[in-house]
Amino acid sequence: MLRARSIVSRILWMHVMAVGTIAVLVPLSLYFLLVAETTSLHRESMREQADRLAARLSLVDGRWRLTLPQELQDVYSEAYGRYAYAIVDADGAVLFSSHNAEQRIFPDAPRSSEPEFLQVQRAYSSLSGVVIPKADGDRTVYIEVAENLSHRDVLIDDIVSNFIPRVAWITLPILLLLLGVETHVVRRVFRPVWAASQRAREISPRRTDIRLSLQDIPNEIAPLVVAVNEALDRLEQGFRVQREFTADAAHELRTPITILRTRIDTLGDDRVAEPLRRDLETMTRVVTQLLEMAEVENMAPGDGERADLRAVAADVIGFLVPLAITQERSIALSGVEEPVWVAGHGEVIARAIRNLIENAIRHTPAGTVVEVSVEGDGSVQVCDEGAGIDEAERELLFRRFWRRDRKRSGGAGLGLSIVKRIMDLCGGSVAVANRPEGGACFMLRFRLAVGSGEARAPARPEPQHAGDAATHDA
């Protein structure tokens, strides 16, 4: 049997079940309360009448005497027929009785020093009452008082006047119970909608692959979920077209740049060729970064990938040492000596570290050192001795195409945005702070690989130009 997926039908069905349950529980509760209240009122009435008879009973000259006022005689009169009494001695002989019946009301009543509440069935009547002892010296009699439950006036007035006030308190718990049931019903019905909304919170420009599930979604909301998924499909397609355009444009620009470099090299006048070469290097760097940005955007990190952060940093430094030497800078590698296994692909991590080191080389003065430190907690610090970073600019550094000085050539403002994107893909973070002695310090913090503390295969040897010496001087 298929479950109803309509919100209306679900609410109605669960509401009917809830109200039905309450409708059964409330009458049962009221019934038991009514029985208890009726029994209590009846016993109080019987005990009160027995006490009144006991007060009129006395022992005079060795004989029991019962003196009833007219009002009590009327209560126990045969014409009224609602109440009856009998006074029995220790031997079971009836001393006094209403209606001159000369018989006990409860023939099997036990002889007890405490009141006993009893009930007996007779022809056309049901008698319920109490037996209490009355002692005077060494002589004891038992007073039996009963009420005919078949009488039309039994307890009606007392129930009306006492039952409602005593059970009115149950109304509030019933309402609270109904409110709790309704709250549970609404939450249960809308749980798939809330789950879809939580899933939608994960959607971002970097996570356009997420789609909302239609499982258990009510029919009234399913068209909205379908429309949102279709909009996400169009949005993802737009991002894909944009990334592909950037990659295609970068690829297409490489060929004319190569041709332009060849033609510049054929110029005979170095005074004309040298400025053109510098401009061409800037253009080449921009195109390379655009292509790298497109490649990073299309990267999907694989589950279980890990890399030795120490070895990756050493390889990157070895690759950039010639660049540092040509620009009269040095690169120093410090920190832990053993492998540091982090989650992520080694090539992707290398790009992030390379962009930071290249950025530091460009911003540190000639003759200074770019310090790279790898720590066992999965972090890498790249520090320079430049001018540092203003507090207001720290949030702008990682935006695409942002540059502090747009008149300055040599970059397009893409390097740090590439670093930020790579760290997002790896589930890590990037931060920047100024050094007390001057300069900026960038920190990449990667997630340690699962089981990084266990035995693993030996790390591959570090290159001689980066591993044998901690410092590479230009």
Sequence and secondary structure as in RCSB ss.txt:
>XXXX:A:sequence
MLRARSIVSRILWMHVMAVGTIAVLVPLSLYFLLVAETTSLHRESMREQADRLAARLSLVDGRWRLTLPQELQDV
YSEAYGRYAYAIVDADGAVLFSSHNAEQRIFPDAPRSSEPEFLQVQRAYSSLSGVVIPKADGDRTVYIEVAENLS
HRDVLIDDIVSNFIPRVAWITLPILLLLLGVETHVVRRVFRPVWAASQRAREISPRRTDIRLSLQDIPNEIAPLV
VAVNEALDRLEQGFRVQREFTADAAHELRTPITILRTRIDTLGDDRVAEPLRRDLETMTRVVTQLLEMAEVENMA
PGDGERADLRAVAADVIGFLVPLAITQERSIALSGVEEPVWVAGHGEVIARAIRNLIENAIRHTPAGTVVEVSVE
GDGSVQVCDEGAGIDEAERELLFRRFWRRDRKRSGGAGLGLSIVKRIMDLCGGSVAVANRPEGGACFMLRFRLAV
GSGEARAPARPEPQHAGDAATHDA
>XXXX:A:secstr
      HHHHHHHHHHHHHHHHHHHHHHHHHHHHHHHHHHHHHHHHHHHHHHHHHTEEEETTEEEE   HHHHHH
T TTT SEEEEEEETTS EEEEGGG  S S TT    SS EEEEEEETTEEEEEEEEEEEETTEEEEEEEEEETT
STTTTHHHHHHHHHHHHGGGHHHHHHHHHHHHHHHHHHHHHHHHHHHHHHTT BTTBTT     TT  TTTHHHH
HHHHHHHHHHHHHHHHHHHHHHHHHHHHHHHHHHHHHHHHT S HHHHHHHHHHHHHHHHHHHHHHHHHHHHT  
  TT EEEHHHHHHHHHHHHHHHHHHTT EEEEEE SS  EEES HHHHHHHHHHHHHHHHHHS TT EEEEEE 
TTSEEEEE  SS   GGGTTTTTSTT  S TTS S  S HHHHHHHHHHHHT EEEEEE TTSSEEEEEE  B T
TTTS         HHHHS SEE  
